[in-house]
Amino acid sequence: MTMQKGKYSFVFSCLTVATVAFSGTAMGNDDTHRFRMVNTDDTADSTVGRSVQRWADLIEERSGGRMTAQVFHAGALGNVGEVFDHMVRGSVDMAITTPQTSYDNRVGVMSLPYLFLDWEEAQEAWESGGWMNDIVDPVFEDMGLKHFGLYPYGFTGVATRGDYAVSLQESQEKGLRVRSIPAFPVPQTVQAMGYHSVPLDWNEVYTSIQTGVVDGDAGNIIYWDYQYFGDILDYFVHTKHFFGHAALMMNKDTWDALSEADQEIVASAAYEVIEQQFQDAREEDDYWIATAQEGGMEYIELSQENLEEMARHVRDVVWQQAESEFGEELIQEILRHTQLEN
């Protein structure tokens, strides 16, 4: 269970006191560091939970034990937004978490719809040295964060109860109401796909589906929809409208305080985690597709014709809005690296 908000303040007060006390003892040995590292998206025994622990273990191993990390998992230090706030402020040092648009809406370019249609395109853009990193790294730096790279989950879909749509025309005619993350360009994308978009926070989704406020969820890989809502959802249509992700990040002041050698240790460990996840995520997504089907959820893959029609339409609508939201220069820079027509 997630702790109540009042308890978060107490936890972070304790962490702040511990940080001050540690800083005083570390002044005589500035090669020693104790980080606070968070996985906001899942439990300790999940894929992302194991990845964040691996990041911590690699740092400790490569520094000969001089740098260690205390790892916290989903809910231990607050929800995603709260942890992101504390990382910006420095109460949390590092995290694998979903980037938030609350400090800079340009973060939303990471969620442009139909930016990629296959894994190879996504990996080329997001691997270490990839062109999307060059575009978003300055955005994170402006927020006071060091961005190491994207942590891939896979291509998202629309999971529904009672009915589903397999084409743009069907989704427009049926008008299913589906939940979307309440941040541009997610609701706008879902609306452009022909659904009625209902922006909801994560903790409201189950009850909203159960009570009929919405017919389902749009914008997650099948793992999340099956694991958390599988008992009340019937279908998963693999629309592939977003490339689902988290990101490896660090407070910029904490990063800047490290020596070049220690920065290399932290960064190389992060890149190894990212590379491993790109190798594993595709197979893991296939596993959860099979698991969901075995559990009674019907999996539907769009035909190539319907996928391409949906992608063209959504790009035409949402990418024009994105120029106004993020700036024409940023969007044109992204387009220079892609084959998309917006």
Secondary structure, 3 states (H helix, E strand, C coil): CCCCHHHHHHHHHHHHHHHHHHHHHHCCCCCCEEEEEEECCCCCCCHHHHHHHHHHHHHHHHCCCCEEEEEECCECCECHHHHHHHHHHCCCCEEEECCCCCCCHHHHHHHCCCCCCCHHHHHHHHCCCCHHHHHHHHHHHHCCEEEEEEEEEEECEEEECCCCCCCHHHHHHHCCEEEECCCCCHHHHHHHCCCEEEECCHHHHHHHHHCCCCCEEEEECHHHHHHHHCCCCCEEEECCCCEEEEEEEEEHHHHHCCCHHHHHHHHHHHHHHHHHHHHHHHHHHHHHHHHHHHCCCEEEECCHHHHHHHHHHHHHHHHHHHHHHHCHHHHHHHHCCCCCCC
